[in-house]
Amino acid sequence: MRTLASRLPFVDDIRPWLYHSHQQSIKTAILTLVNVEGSSPRPVGSQMAVNEGGKSIGLVSGGCVESALVLEAQRAIASNKSYLVRYGRESDFFDIRLPCGSGIDILITPNPPSQFVDSLYQHYVKRKTAFWNISLQNPAFSLNDSATVLPGKTLIKKSEQLSRQALEDTDLVFSKCYQPRHRIVVVGQGEIFNYFLSMANFFDIDLIAYSTGGGLDGLSEENRCINREYRSLTSPDKFDPALLDNASSLILLSHEHEWETPVLMSALTTPVTHIAALGSRRTHQTRLELLRSEGVDGEECSRIKGPAGIDIGGFSPPEIAMSILAEVVAKFNHR
């Protein structure tokens, strides 16, 4: 059994796994949660990917139906036919129960062509938004720039809760939006920095850590072993603001406060969604005064959250790290 400390990150975006499977000529199926009648632990649009050998990634429920879906996906791969399957309310599968009492509909689309998988992956790598508008009755593998559908087609709204009969009787289109993966760039060293990295490793994020502790020796062995990107920041001008876009967050956990001003000034030229910096309220006021002395106006300064984190009354390094990570997730999800 995998221990908590050694658990791999939760995977919400199936595209890299799908791409690498196709690179090895392994047949796959994409499973998309297209409708929830009632409540569900996973949002509409959640996906799984399954290969012909039964390996899978992603989650469309709280773990209630994933094992059954792997078998359904293998059958779909073998028959090369797409279809909807419902679990819970009004389902044909009486032996598979959903504790929430809801009905969930998953569209299984087997054997996506390599061209489609490559396009998905290129949008992922280039951090571009893409839409897959999927006809439930006749799915096709093509990407779009928006959720606009052809005349005569009806787009399912994310807030809709449709019955099984409505799904089967209407020519509906579900639009799956693929957004850039959340990128967290964190700069720092010390215990809070290490705890932040350890906790962040469980999330499906693009984590880039700049160590200011004289190279990567400041990182714990556990954090250096996780599949993330780590860079040594030997001077502020080595920080790369091009990493920051509107799907990213910047967290400063450095004790080198004299480095903060140039790093923050470069970050404020980008569309980064969230910026937060460690320190007391007094430290934050000093930080803002230094920025203003460099010509940064008040509106730009207001983009910086300080002290970083939500107030949970914590004082220990793991509590502070948890509060900062919770704030990052909340800010990004509500952007």
Buried (B, 14 or more C-beta within 10 A) or exposed (E): EEEEEEEEBEBBBBBBBBBEBBEEEBBBBBBBBBBBBEEBBBEBBBBBBBBBEEEBBBBBBEEBBBEBBBEBBBBBBEEEEBBBBBBBBEBEEEEBEBEBEBBBBBBBBBBBEEEBBEBBBBBBEEBEEBBBBBBBEEBEBEBEEEBEBEEEEEBBEEEEBBBBEBBBEEEBBBBBBBEBBBBBBBBBBBBBBBBBBBBBBBBEBBBBBBBBBEEEEBBEEEBBEBEBEBBBBEEBEEBEBEBBEEBBBBBBBBBBBEBBBBBBBBBBEBEBBBBBBBBEEEBBEBBBEBBEEEEBEEEBBEBBBBBBBBEEEBEEBBBBBBBBBBBBBEBBEEE
